[in-house]
Amino acid sequence: MKDSVTTADGQLTISLSEKLTFEDHNNFRELLKLVTSSEHRNCTIDLKNLDTIDSAGLGMLMIAFETAEKAGMNFQLSKPQGQVEKLLEISEFDKVMNIIH
């Protein structure tokens, strides 16, 4: 997993690229610290450059959603593509959280 973080006007955006798998859980936990310590009102995880995700990666996205919700932040996933989009659809993530295509 590669990531980049931007903040502007109450918005925390975490952009993920390449893959999100079990091997990335420690790095992802570090990203979640940004969510819990953030004073931003909105959190977006940008998935447009994420090529692959496994079940652990889906779990990490769910944890990010729950973490943001507990922090009182609006949360959304943005621009999933290909295999990532299909797994989010199969897993019905859109019934739990906002996904912007």
A tleap script that builds the chain and sets N, CA, C and O, in Angstrom:
source leaprc.protein.ff14SB
mol = sequence {
  NMET LYS ASP SER VAL THR THR ALA ASP GLY
  GLN LEU THR ILE SER LEU SER GLU LYS LEU
  THR PHE GLU ASP HIE ASN ASN PHE ARG GLU
  LEU LEU LYS LEU VAL THR SER SER GLU HIE
  ARG ASN CYS THR ILE ASP LEU LYS ASN LEU
  ASP THR ILE ASP SER ALA GLY LEU GLY MET
  LEU MET ILE ALA PHE GLU THR ALA GLU LYS
  ALA GLY MET ASN PHE GLN LEU SER LYS PRO
  GLN GLY GLN VAL GLU LYS LEU LEU GLU ILE
  SER GLU PHE ASP LYS VAL MET ASN ILE ILE
  CHIE
}
set mol.1.N position { 0.844 -1.175 0.000 }
set mol.1.CA position { 0.000 0.000 0.000 }
set mol.1.C position { 0.887 1.235 0.000 }
set mol.1.O position { 1.853 1.344 0.755 }
set mol.2.N position { 0.523 2.145 -0.865 }
set mol.2.CA position { 1.108 3.479 -0.833 }
set mol.2.C position { -0.016 4.427 -0.479 }
set mol.2.O position { -1.170 4.210 -0.849 }
set mol.3.N position { 0.332 5.485 0.244 }
set mol.3.CA position { -0.708 6.421 0.649 }
set mol.3.C position { -0.190 7.847 0.601 }
set mol.3.O position { 1.014 8.099 0.664 }
set mol.4.N position { -1.125 8.763 0.489 }
set mol.4.CA position { -0.823 10.177 0.646 }
set mol.4.C position { -2.004 10.817 1.360 }
set mol.4.O position { -3.148 10.388 1.207 }
set mol.5.N position { -1.713 11.835 2.129 }
set mol.5.CA position { -2.731 12.490 2.945 }
set mol.5.C position { -2.747 13.975 2.619 }
set mol.5.O position { -1.701 14.622 2.555 }
set mol.6.N position { -3.938 14.501 2.414 }
set mol.6.CA position { -4.101 15.936 2.224 }
set mol.6.C position { -5.206 16.437 3.146 }
set mol.6.O position { -6.139 15.706 3.476 }
set mol.7.N position { -5.085 17.683 3.550 }
set mol.7.CA position { -6.109 18.310 4.379 }
set mol.7.C position { -6.397 19.694 3.824 }
set mol.7.O position { -5.483 20.410 3.414 }
set mol.8.N position { -7.656 20.064 3.813 }
set mol.8.CA position { -8.064 21.391 3.363 }
set mol.8.C position { -9.518 21.630 3.728 }
set mol.8.O position { -10.366 20.759 3.536 }
set mol.9.N position { -9.803 22.809 4.254 }
set mol.9.CA position { -11.189 23.242 4.512 }
set mol.9.C position { -12.029 22.192 5.245 }
set mol.9.O position { -13.139 21.884 4.810 }
set mol.10.N position { -11.525 21.648 6.333 }
set mol.10.CA position { -12.285 20.683 7.116 }
set mol.10.C position { -12.330 19.286 6.528 }
set mol.10.O position { -13.083 18.436 7.003 }
set mol.11.N position { -11.531 19.040 5.498 }
set mol.11.CA position { -11.546 17.755 4.786 }
set mol.11.C position { -10.212 17.034 4.957 }
set mol.11.O position { -9.154 17.590 4.662 }
set mol.12.N position { -10.273 15.804 5.431 }
set mol.12.CA position { -9.113 14.913 5.483 }
set mol.12.C position { -9.288 13.910 4.349 }
set mol.12.O position { -10.283 13.188 4.301 }
set mol.13.N position { -8.316 13.867 3.433 }
set mol.13.CA position { -8.380 12.923 2.318 }
set mol.13.C position { -7.168 12.006 2.383 }
set mol.13.O position { -6.023 12.458 2.404 }
set mol.14.N position { -7.447 10.713 2.414 }
set mol.14.CA position { -6.403 9.692 2.403 }
set mol.14.C position { -6.504 8.971 1.067 }
set mol.14.O position { -7.501 8.307 0.783 }
set mol.15.N position { -5.474 9.106 0.256 }
set mol.15.CA position { -5.449 8.460 -1.060 }
set mol.15.C position { -4.608 7.190 -0.970 }
set mol.15.O position { -3.457 7.222 -0.533 }
set mol.16.N position { -5.201 6.073 -1.390 }
set mol.16.CA position { -4.507 4.791 -1.367 }
set mol.16.C position { -4.204 4.349 -2.789 }
set mol.16.O position { -4.987 4.601 -3.705 }
set mol.17.N position { -3.064 3.688 -2.972 }
set mol.17.CA position { -2.734 3.170 -4.294 }
set mol.17.C position { -2.076 1.806 -4.168 }
set mol.17.O position { -1.631 1.391 -3.098 }
set mol.18.N position { -2.034 1.126 -5.308 }
set mol.18.CA position { -1.498 -0.219 -5.478 }
set mol.18.C position { -2.415 -1.255 -4.852 }
set mol.18.O position { -3.389 -1.656 -5.489 }
set mol.19.N position { -2.147 -1.709 -3.625 }
set mol.19.CA position { -2.958 -2.780 -3.032 }
set mol.19.C position { -3.245 -2.472 -1.572 }
set mol.19.O position { -2.508 -1.722 -0.931 }
set mol.20.N position { -4.310 -3.050 -1.054 }
set mol.20.CA position { -4.636 -2.973 0.365 }
set mol.20.C position { -4.933 -4.395 0.810 }
set mol.20.O position { -5.998 -4.941 0.524 }
set mol.21.N position { -3.965 -4.991 1.523 }
set mol.21.CA position { -4.077 -6.385 1.947 }
set mol.21.C position { -3.686 -6.508 3.414 }
set mol.21.O position { -3.304 -5.528 4.055 }
set mol.22.N position { -3.785 -7.712 3.927 }
set mol.22.CA position { -3.451 -7.972 5.330 }
set mol.22.C position { -2.064 -7.442 5.682 }
set mol.22.O position { -1.851 -6.955 6.792 }
set mol.23.N position { -1.138 -7.530 4.761 }
set mol.23.CA position { 0.233 -7.069 5.014 }
set mol.23.C position { 0.302 -5.579 5.326 }
set mol.23.O position { 1.298 -5.113 5.880 }
set mol.24.N position { -0.725 -4.831 4.984 }
set mol.24.CA position { -0.735 -3.384 5.171 }
set mol.24.C position { -1.379 -2.936 6.483 }
set mol.24.O position { -1.483 -1.735 6.733 }
set mol.25.N position { -1.813 -3.878 7.324 }
set mol.25.CA position { -2.607 -3.484 8.490 }
set mol.25.C position { -1.856 -2.571 9.453 }
set mol.25.O position { -2.477 -1.680 10.034 }
set mol.26.N position { -0.558 -2.747 9.651 }
set mol.26.CA position { 0.181 -1.862 10.553 }
set mol.26.C position { 0.254 -0.442 10.006 }
set mol.26.O position { 0.052 0.521 10.747 }
set mol.27.N position { 0.538 -0.308 8.731 }
set mol.27.CA position { 0.578 1.028 8.117 }
set mol.27.C position { -0.801 1.684 8.136 }
set mol.27.O position { -0.923 2.893 8.334 }
set mol.28.N position { -1.839 0.869 7.928 }
set mol.28.CA position { -3.190 1.411 7.925 }
set mol.28.C position { -3.565 1.922 9.310 }
set mol.28.O position { -4.248 2.939 9.430 }
set mol.29.N position { -3.126 1.227 10.355 }
set mol.29.CA position { -3.396 1.689 11.720 }
set mol.29.C position { -2.822 3.078 11.955 }
set mol.29.O position { -3.425 3.899 12.648 }
set mol.30.N position { -1.648 3.339 11.374 }
set mol.30.CA position { -1.044 4.665 11.498 }
set mol.30.C position { -1.924 5.723 10.831 }
set mol.30.O position { -2.058 6.836 11.339 }
set mol.31.N position { -2.521 5.372 9.696 }
set mol.31.CA position { -3.434 6.300 9.032 }
set mol.31.C position { -4.674 6.571 9.885 }
set mol.31.O position { -5.194 7.687 9.899 }
set mol.32.N position { -5.141 5.545 10.593 }
set mol.32.CA position { -6.322 5.720 11.435 }
set mol.32.C position { -6.052 6.695 12.575 }
set mol.32.O position { -6.977 7.347 13.060 }
set mol.33.N position { -4.815 6.802 13.004 }
set mol.33.CA position { -4.466 7.780 14.047 }
set mol.33.C position { -4.746 9.198 13.558 }
set mol.33.O position { -5.099 10.071 14.350 }
set mol.34.N position { -4.591 9.425 12.266 }
set mol.34.CA position { -4.917 10.738 11.703 }
set mol.34.C position { -6.406 11.029 11.829 }
set mol.34.O position { -6.810 12.167 12.068 }
set mol.35.N position { -7.211 9.994 11.668 }
set mol.35.CA position { -8.660 10.170 11.772 }
set mol.35.C position { -9.049 10.495 13.207 }
set mol.35.O position { -9.853 11.398 13.439 }
set mol.36.N position { -8.495 9.776 14.167 }
set mol.36.CA position { -8.884 9.991 15.564 }
set mol.36.C position { -8.328 11.295 16.123 }
set mol.36.O position { -8.916 11.878 17.032 }
set mol.37.N position { -7.198 11.757 15.587 }
set mol.37.CA position { -6.607 12.990 16.107 }
set mol.37.C position { -6.993 14.211 15.278 }
set mol.37.O position { -6.585 15.329 15.593 }
set mol.38.N position { -7.752 14.012 14.253 }
set mol.38.CA position { -8.089 15.091 13.327 }
set mol.38.C position { -9.229 15.953 13.860 }
set mol.38.O position { -10.145 15.468 14.523 }
set mol.39.N position { -9.145 17.228 13.554 }
set mol.39.CA position { -10.242 18.142 13.868 }
set mol.39.C position { -11.104 18.408 12.634 }
set mol.39.O position { -11.931 19.320 12.628 }
set mol.40.N position { -10.904 17.612 11.603 }
set mol.40.CA position { -11.664 17.772 10.376 }
set mol.40.C position { -13.067 17.199 10.528 }
set mol.40.O position { -13.294 16.297 11.335 }
set mol.41.N position { -13.985 17.717 9.763 }
set mol.41.CA position { -15.379 17.264 9.809 }
set mol.41.C position { -15.656 16.119 8.831 }
set mol.41.O position { -16.596 15.346 9.012 }
set mol.42.N position { -14.818 16.025 7.791 }
set mol.42.CA position { -15.053 15.047 6.737 }
set mol.42.C position { -13.801 14.222 6.486 }
set mol.42.O position { -12.679 14.725 6.544 }
set mol.43.N position { -14.019 12.948 6.206 }
set mol.43.CA position { -12.919 12.039 5.873 }
set mol.43.C position { -13.288 11.292 4.592 }
set mol.43.O position { -14.340 10.659 4.500 }
set mol.44.N position { -12.399 11.382 3.615 }
set mol.44.CA position { -12.584 10.658 2.361 }
set mol.44.C position { -11.391 9.750 2.155 }
set mol.44.O position { -10.243 10.168 2.305 }
set mol.45.N position { -11.670 8.507 1.811 }
set mol.45.CA position { -10.600 7.608 1.386 }
set mol.45.C position { -10.743 7.455 -0.120 }
set mol.45.O position { -11.713 6.887 -0.622 }
set mol.46.N position { -9.747 7.978 -0.821 }
set mol.46.CA position { -9.741 7.980 -2.279 }
set mol.46.C position { -9.137 6.666 -2.772 }
set mol.46.O position { -7.983 6.353 -2.479 }
set mol.47.N position { -9.927 5.905 -3.520 }
set mol.47.CA position { -9.516 4.575 -3.981 }
set mol.47.C position { -9.234 4.524 -5.482 }
set mol.47.O position { -9.032 3.440 -6.029 }
set mol.48.N position { -9.218 5.662 -6.151 }
set mol.48.CA position { -9.111 5.633 -7.617 }
set mol.48.C position { -7.830 4.971 -8.118 }
set mol.48.O position { -7.816 4.447 -9.232 }
set mol.49.N position { -6.758 4.979 -7.330 }
set mol.49.CA position { -5.501 4.357 -7.746 }
set mol.49.C position { -5.222 3.042 -7.032 }
set mol.49.O position { -4.120 2.501 -7.125 }
set mol.50.N position { -6.223 2.525 -6.316 }
set mol.50.CA position { -6.072 1.237 -5.646 }
set mol.50.C position { -6.446 0.133 -6.625 }
set mol.50.O position { -7.573 0.089 -7.119 }
set mol.51.N position { -5.499 -0.759 -6.905 }
set mol.51.CA position { -5.703 -1.805 -7.906 }
set mol.51.C position { -6.298 -3.080 -7.337 }
set mol.51.O position { -7.079 -3.755 -8.009 }
set mol.52.N position { -5.934 -3.421 -6.092 }
set mol.52.CA position { -6.305 -4.709 -5.518 }
set mol.52.C position { -6.633 -4.539 -4.032 }
set mol.52.O position { -6.003 -3.755 -3.323 }
set mol.53.N position { -7.633 -5.297 -3.587 }
set mol.53.CA position { -7.986 -5.328 -2.178 }
set mol.53.C position { -8.378 -6.755 -1.829 }
set mol.53.O position { -8.969 -7.456 -2.649 }
set mol.54.N position { -8.048 -7.193 -0.603 }
set mol.54.CA position { -8.487 -8.515 -0.155 }
set mol.54.C position { -9.470 -8.337 1.004 }
set mol.54.O position { -9.826 -7.211 1.352 }
set mol.55.N position { -9.904 -9.445 1.595 }
set mol.55.CA position { -10.907 -9.361 2.656 }
set mol.55.C position { -10.390 -8.577 3.862 }
set mol.55.O position { -11.162 -7.877 4.517 }
set mol.56.N position { -9.104 -8.684 4.161 }
set mol.56.CA position { -8.539 -7.904 5.265 }
set mol.56.C position { -8.591 -6.413 4.930 }
set mol.56.O position { -8.863 -5.589 5.803 }
set mol.57.N position { -8.333 -6.071 3.676 }
set mol.57.CA position { -8.422 -4.681 3.242 }
set mol.57.C position { -9.835 -4.141 3.368 }
set mol.57.O position { -10.032 -2.996 3.774 }
set mol.58.N position { -10.821 -4.962 3.020 }
set mol.58.CA position { -12.218 -4.556 3.206 }
set mol.58.C position { -12.493 -4.306 4.685 }
set mol.58.O position { -13.169 -3.343 5.045 }
set mol.59.N position { -11.966 -5.175 5.534 }
set mol.59.CA position { -12.123 -4.997 6.975 }
set mol.59.C position { -11.495 -3.699 7.456 }
set mol.59.O position { -12.045 -3.023 8.326 }
set mol.60.N position { -10.352 -3.351 6.895 }
set mol.60.CA position { -9.685 -2.102 7.277 }
set mol.60.C position { -10.519 -0.892 6.888 }
set mol.60.O position { -10.585 0.084 7.636 }
set mol.61.N position { -11.157 -0.947 5.721 }
set mol.61.CA position { -12.036 0.151 5.315 }
set mol.61.C position { -13.227 0.267 6.258 }
set mol.61.O position { -13.670 1.374 6.566 }
set mol.62.N position { -13.744 -0.861 6.714 }
set mol.62.CA position { -14.861 -0.838 7.657 }
set mol.62.C position { -14.413 -0.243 8.995 }
set mol.62.O position { -15.148 0.527 9.613 }
set mol.63.N position { -13.212 -0.600 9.436 }
set mol.63.CA position { -12.679 -0.030 10.671 }
set mol.63.C position { -12.482 1.476 10.520 }
set mol.63.O position { -12.749 2.231 11.455 }
set mol.64.N position { -12.019 1.917 9.356 }
set mol.64.CA position { -11.852 3.350 9.112 }
set mol.64.C position { -13.201 4.059 9.204 }
set mol.64.O position { -13.297 5.137 9.792 }
set mol.65.N position { -14.235 3.463 8.629 }
set mol.65.CA position { -15.582 4.027 8.695 }
set mol.65.C position { -16.035 4.151 10.146 }
set mol.65.O position { -16.519 5.203 10.564 }
set mol.66.N position { -15.876 3.073 10.911 }
set mol.66.CA position { -16.301 3.083 12.315 }
set mol.66.C position { -15.499 4.091 13.132 }
set mol.66.O position { -16.049 4.757 14.010 }
set mol.67.N position { -14.217 4.204 12.851 }
set mol.67.CA position { -13.358 5.155 13.559 }
set mol.67.C position { -13.792 6.588 13.274 }
set mol.67.O position { -13.879 7.409 14.188 }
set mol.68.N position { -14.060 6.884 12.018 }
set mol.68.CA position { -14.508 8.226 11.644 }
set mol.68.C position { -15.864 8.537 12.269 }
set mol.68.O position { -16.096 9.645 12.754 }
set mol.69.N position { -16.742 7.566 12.253 }
set mol.69.CA position { -18.075 7.759 12.826 }
set mol.69.C position { -17.981 8.068 14.321 }
set mol.69.O position { -18.666 8.965 14.814 }
set mol.70.N position { -17.136 7.330 15.041 }
set mol.70.CA position { -16.954 7.576 16.476 }
set mol.70.C position { -16.356 8.952 16.733 }
set mol.70.O position { -16.626 9.569 17.763 }
set mol.71.N position { -15.540 9.433 15.791 }
set mol.71.CA position { -14.931 10.764 15.926 }
set mol.71.C position { -15.877 11.875 15.472 }
set mol.71.O position { -15.515 13.051 15.506 }
set mol.72.N position { -17.092 11.505 15.046 }
set mol.72.CA position { -18.078 12.486 14.607 }
set mol.72.C position { -17.815 13.052 13.227 }
set mol.72.O position { -18.266 14.151 12.906 }
set mol.73.N position { -17.093 12.310 12.414 }
set mol.73.CA position { -16.760 12.771 11.064 }
set mol.73.C position { -17.688 12.140 10.034 }
set mol.73.O position { -18.149 11.012 10.207 }
set mol.74.N position { -17.954 12.874 8.967 }
set mol.74.CA position { -18.612 12.303 7.802 }
set mol.74.C position { -17.557 11.485 7.064 }
set mol.74.O position { -16.405 11.906 6.957 }
set mol.75.N position { -17.943 10.328 6.560 }
set mol.75.CA position { -16.987 9.415 5.934 }
set mol.75.C position { -17.500 8.976 4.581 }
set mol.75.O position { -18.693 8.729 4.403 }
set mol.76.N position { -16.580 8.882 3.624 }
set mol.76.CA position { -16.955 8.349 2.317 }
set mol.76.C position { -15.755 7.705 1.642 }
set mol.76.O position { -14.604 8.063 1.892 }
set mol.77.N position { -16.061 6.748 0.780 }
set mol.77.CA position { -15.068 6.164 -0.105 }
set mol.77.C position { -15.261 6.831 -1.460 }
set mol.77.O position { -16.387 7.119 -1.868 }
set mol.78.N position { -14.161 7.071 -2.146 }
set mol.78.CA position { -14.238 7.811 -3.400 }
set mol.78.C position { -13.593 7.042 -4.545 }
set mol.78.O position { -12.483 6.527 -4.416 }
set mol.79.N position { -14.293 6.972 -5.650 }
set mol.79.CA position { -13.813 6.498 -6.951 }
set mol.79.C position { -13.177 5.113 -6.979 }
set mol.79.O position { -12.094 4.951 -7.540 }
set mol.80.N position { -13.824 4.113 -6.389 }
set mol.80.CA position { -13.262 2.760 -6.537 }
set mol.80.C position { -13.324 2.323 -7.994 }
set mol.80.O position { -14.246 2.700 -8.718 }
set mol.81.N position { -12.355 1.535 -8.423 }
set mol.81.CA position { -12.250 1.086 -9.810 }
set mol.81.C position { -12.083 -0.434 -9.858 }
set mol.81.O position { -11.642 -1.041 -8.883 }
set mol.82.N position { -12.425 -1.034 -10.961 }
set mol.82.CA position { -12.119 -2.426 -11.259 }
set mol.82.C position { -12.467 -3.416 -10.158 }
set mol.82.O position { -13.594 -3.439 -9.663 }
set mol.83.N position { -11.489 -4.236 -9.780 }
set mol.83.CA position { -11.667 -5.291 -8.786 }
set mol.83.C position { -12.096 -4.717 -7.444 }
set mol.83.O position { -12.907 -5.320 -6.742 }
set mol.84.N position { -11.562 -3.563 -7.085 }
set mol.84.CA position { -11.909 -2.927 -5.812 }
set mol.84.C position { -13.388 -2.560 -5.803 }
set mol.84.O position { -14.089 -2.821 -4.825 }
set mol.85.N position { -13.861 -1.961 -6.880 }
set mol.85.CA position { -15.266 -1.580 -6.983 }
set mol.85.C position { -16.174 -2.808 -6.921 }
set mol.85.O position { -17.211 -2.783 -6.259 }
set mol.86.N position { -15.786 -3.876 -7.606 }
set mol.86.CA position { -16.596 -5.094 -7.612 }
set mol.86.C position { -16.702 -5.714 -6.222 }
set mol.86.O position { -17.781 -6.145 -5.815 }
set mol.87.N position { -15.582 -5.761 -5.490 }
set mol.87.CA position { -15.632 -6.336 -4.140 }
set mol.87.C position { -16.455 -5.474 -3.193 }
set mol.87.O position { -17.157 -6.006 -2.332 }
set mol.88.N position { -16.382 -4.160 -3.334 }
set mol.88.CA position { -17.217 -3.286 -2.511 }
set mol.88.C position { -18.693 -3.519 -2.813 }
set mol.88.O position { -19.522 -3.516 -1.902 }
set mol.89.N position { -19.027 -3.722 -4.091 }
set mol.89.CA position { -20.416 -3.995 -4.474 }
set mol.89.C position { -20.888 -5.333 -3.914 }
set mol.89.O position { -21.967 -5.420 -3.328 }
set mol.90.N position { -20.073 -6.379 -4.096 }
set mol.90.CA position { -20.430 -7.711 -3.597 }
set mol.90.C position { -20.624 -7.689 -2.084 }
set mol.90.O position { -21.514 -8.348 -1.547 }
set mol.91.N position { -19.774 -6.919 -1.410 }
set mol.91.CA position { -19.825 -6.837 0.050 }
set mol.91.C position { -20.887 -5.859 0.544 }
set mol.91.O position { -21.087 -5.717 1.750 }
set mol.92.N position { -21.571 -5.182 -0.388 }
set mol.92.CA position { -22.650 -4.245 -0.092 }
set mol.92.C position { -22.219 -3.114 0.850 }
set mol.92.O position { -22.972 -2.708 1.735 }
set mol.93.N position { -21.008 -2.620 0.645 }
set mol.93.CA position { -20.520 -1.510 1.456 }
set mol.93.C position { -21.380 -0.266 1.286 }
set mol.93.O position { -21.464 0.559 2.195 }
set mol.94.N position { -22.025 -0.125 0.119 }
set mol.94.CA position { -22.862 1.043 -0.124 }
set mol.94.C position { -24.075 1.098 0.791 }
set mol.94.O position { -24.699 2.151 0.925 }
set mol.95.N position { -24.421 -0.026 1.426 }
set mol.95.CA position { -25.531 -0.037 2.375 }
set mol.95.C position { -25.102 0.465 3.744 }
set mol.95.O position { -25.942 0.778 4.587 }
set mol.96.N position { -23.795 0.541 3.963 }
set mol.96.CA position { -23.258 0.965 5.255 }
set mol.96.C position { -22.669 2.366 5.196 }
set mol.96.O position { -22.823 3.153 6.130 }
set mol.97.N position { -21.991 2.673 4.088 }
set mol.97.CA position { -21.293 3.943 3.985 }
set mol.97.C position { -21.492 4.563 2.606 }
set mol.97.O position { -21.930 3.901 1.665 }
set mol.98.N position { -21.166 5.824 2.512 }
set mol.98.CA position { -21.304 6.565 1.265 }
set mol.98.C position { -20.131 6.233 0.338 }
set mol.98.O position { -18.969 6.331 0.733 }
set mol.99.N position { -20.447 5.842 -0.892 }
set mol.99.CA position { -19.426 5.579 -1.906 }
set mol.99.C position { -19.717 6.485 -3.093 }
set mol.99.O position { -20.803 6.446 -3.671 }
set mol.100.N position { -18.732 7.299 -3.444 }
set mol.100.CA position { -18.876 8.223 -4.567 }
set mol.100.C position { -18.143 7.636 -5.766 }
set mol.100.O position { -16.945 7.361 -5.700 }
set mol.101.N position { -18.875 7.445 -6.868 }
set mol.101.CA position { -18.286 6.863 -8.068 }
set mol.101.C position { -17.902 7.957 -8.951 }
set mol.101.O position { -17.379 7.718 -10.039 }
savepdb mol mol.pdb
quit
